[in-house]
């Protein structure tokens, strides 16, 4: 067994290459949060990625459909909610349109009106205008979400393309084995002894790094066992 704390507030970054296990691990964290009765929302960019979590009693599923109108202020009435796009919506406007037209307004609503919630943001790199410029929605959550205990879990692929402003705000990093030289070089400047640590990681193992305490540990993937089915 392995324990990963679900604190009252945090900014967690989960990152690794495609297929490394990021979303599986994010779902595992949410299962742990659910066991503690925590409120959460997951903004998924895929149709089925996290849908298995709906098997947990009380988790609401909201499907974003093309042409439908939504009052996102009502989202805060649900303690545990998964938001997903439909295939038709993604086919029409793509992930970029989904984030711009629906998910950014949801984040703004949560920031203005909600509190005591975990917010899981899949493909978080897509919320930023560039690798140097943080998106307004993520920046305000990272910088000012603590007072309202808006705990953000940002899931991303290429960490070298993630703004340093946001990277440095993270309270915890959960990362998987990296293979791209540019990413390894980038992380070696941020995390002490990263190249040696990365070499010790097996596929799907997780390196947990705390930049405030400058501590780390490797979590073997065998200990990350989901209760619900993962479709990612």
Buried (B, 14 or more C-beta within 10 A) or exposed (E): EEEBEBEEBBBBBBBBBEEBBBBBBBBBBBBBBBEEEBBBBBBBBBBEBBBBBBEBEEBBEBEBEBEEEBEBEEBBEBBBBBBBBBEEBBEEBEBEBBBBEBBBBBBBBBBEEBEEBBBBBBBBBBBBEEBEEBBBBBBBBBEEBBEBBBBBBBBBBBBBBBBEBBBEBBBBBBBBBBEEEEBBEBBBEBBEEBEEBBEEBEEBBBBBBEBEEEEBEEBEBEEBEBBBEBBB
